[in-house]
Amino acid sequence: MLKIHDLKAGIDGKEILKGINLEVNAGEVHAIMGPNGSGKSTLSMVLAGNPAYEVFGGDVEFCGKPLLDLPPEIRSHEGVFLGFQYPVEIPGVSMVNFMRAAINAKRKYFGEPPMSASEFLKMMREKRSVVELDNTLASRSVNEGFSGGEKKRNEIFQMAVLQPKLAILDETDSGLDIDALRIVANGVNKLKSDNNATIVITHYQRLLDYIKPDFVHILYKGRIVMTGGPELALELEEKGYDWIKKQSEEE
């Protein structure tokens, strides 16, 4: 599904990613862990197509297409979804109108007719239950006045509606209490299928207690320096990021 080869990228002329190689197949969950400044969020922004980030080299293939050649909106239509670390508020735009516009833009891209109001509202009701999103939140402006946990639940709700092939969740656990973390993680697990894949970016093992990864990658100084199974995250939790630093220096 996703093939990243020797990806070099950064921002403001500074190279942050220094040769990322990663392959993600349908049905898989990949966790990317690493200290602050290692390039985790840069990777997510480059894959989503944030224009502030510059690609210096390498290539990315998504479902057989050169991802880096596509504008952000086309990447989204093709099935790339980014859950932000800090979801933005959009005052004056209701969640209902926002999501209906998003789903119908995607349908138009694939030559399908717009979803009727009744169909859309029925789908909204079904998808809200995935993350226990209250009806009053769904009818308010996008993220306006939401708590941190509500914003993250709203992100997973959007993911449920758009049904992406690849979901990239950038520190979704940031600022969540235990109850909110459980609800968000359960939503991610419910949406997992053999036809989609998820990249979970996180600092901590605690999220991976709920979302079980098939692979764990350690990103350090712009490179993936270690890959393993779920046990790697436990080892990292026990030994800390200084262990990664020492391992890298020894190599």
Secondary structure, 3 states (H helix, E strand, C coil): CEEEEEEEEEECCEEEEEEEEEEECCCCEEEEECCCCCCHHHHHHHHHCCCCEEEEEEEEEECCEEHHHCCHHHHHHHCEEEECCCCCCEEEEEHHHHHHHHHHHHHHHCCCCCCCHHHHHHHHHHHHHHHCCCHHHHCCEECCCCCHHHHHHHHHHHHHHHCCCEEEEECCCCCCCHHHHHHHHHHHHHHCCCCCEEEEEECCHHHHHCCCCCEEEEEECCEEEEEECHHHHHHHHHHCHHHHHHHHHHC
